[in-house]
């Protein structure tokens, strides 16, 4: 018994060393990003060499579209093309990509689906992703920059004489109000989201405004549109029945922020997105310093 035990103890370390020599542990080297925010994050981390495929909706950074093959939309993906790239990790976002994820997992790939909906969760995603590729220190530096930018804008907003009421429209037919991180960024930028209670819904169906008259009743000072995938049309918004009574429509305070700069839950929203909201509110207050009647 004793001899058998000794033999076992002797053999196992040798076997373990052999396995490690043949298959050393490593971080993911071939990553497919099914949404833009993970692509942008990896570029900001200086880890873009790991990316072998991206979403067709990716515009940040612009060079990604020139350098990386496009293998997916948002609700669909070219599974065969992804498999040809032989990724060791696929990154996606939300339950809306669950079906894509299921197909890729069945094909034997490693898939991670992030589900960030708030500013804090976006920052956490960035930290987790940086750790996944062995770039934790660079991730912490990126977080420090992003958090510093947010704090700077939040501090600047304290000089506002009041908080303009904001209606953020993510889609027009049906009308969908802003998701949680957008609502939080409106607050950071110095405004007040008039549908903040709806922003907590993960699903767009929970942020649908069935009665357009409810926007009229909440009387936003500023309307910001970011219709995902198509251009915001302020003249169509202003022409909605009864909306001429809204202060934002009366004062011509209808503005667009591109969806790539506010509706992707990643660095863009925490930099260009929140900055644009702040500048829109600042300019609006300068034009209409008194609370709308």
Buried (B, 14 or more C-beta within 10 A) or exposed (E): EEEEEEEEEEEEEEEEEEEEEEEEEEBBEBBBBBBBBBBBBBBBBEBBEBBBBBBBBBBBBEEBBEEBBBBBEBEEBBBEBBBEBEBBBBBBBBEBBEEBBEBBEEEEBEBBBBEBBBBEBBBBBBBBBBEBBBBBEBBEBBBEEBEEBBEEBBEBBEEBEEBBBBBBBBBBEEBBBBBBBBBBBBBBBBBBBBBBEBBEBBEBEEBBBEEBBBBBEEBBBBBBBBBBEEEBBBEEBBEBEEBEEBBBBBBEBBBBBBBBBBBBBBBBBBBBBBBBBBEBBBEBBEEBEEEBE
